[in-house]
Amino acid sequence: MQPKSRIDYTVLTLRVLFGLWFAYIGGTKLFGTGPVAFSRQVAEFEILHDPYNLVVAYGVAWTELLCGLCLLSGFWARGAVRWLVGLTLLFLFVNGQAMARGLDPDCGCFGKALTMPLGPKMGLLVGQLGVLVFLIVSERLSRRRVFRGSRLSLPG
């Protein structure tokens, strides 16, 4: 579908920017620092035991990379945004419990692209969640706007 209004251009721009962002950080975790190094960062949160940290590291990195590519291509973009909302909520929970327990882990949430203390990182994650929710809501609103007044029914 071609963009028709300012909101469509905004959604397209945000989708491409977030697609680039998630493809970059997922690719960095997989091919830059490597899943083993990322699993060490996951272990610093002291939630999982050793063999599961690597499984989570692979799963998170591949999910970020694939969802980023889906956002860039537009293929399965709706599902990718929903997966990224789930990941962002997971990151908020994990970072929040680390703050509550007084831990100061090297998060690895954004790869080596962005290192910051947990407080500002939580703010960035909340902003990320807000943009992802905006993408979901705007998609639903635009679908209603495009299909307003049309009812499909079976003959008879």
C-alpha angles and dihedrals in degrees: 000000000000118000110258106175142025091267090054090053090047092051091047092049093048091046092053093044093049090044090055091045096050094040089052097048093042091048091047091053092048104037105015112045092007132231093271092059090045090050088057088055090049089052091057089071089064094219102114133036124244108278093046096053091069092048090052091046092053093044096049094045095048092044091052092047095047094043090049091052090048091053091049095049097038089230109133089350093150092056092043092055090051092049090050091051088055092048092048091051089050091050091049091051094047093047091044093053090047090053091047091051093047095246121147104197126173093250103204089198091129097030115233090316093090128019119180140141119281096256097060090038089058089052091050091049091050089051090048090051090050093054092047091050089048089055091052094046094045091050091053093046093048091050090055091047093050096045098037113143098008117118122182117207136169117250117255 
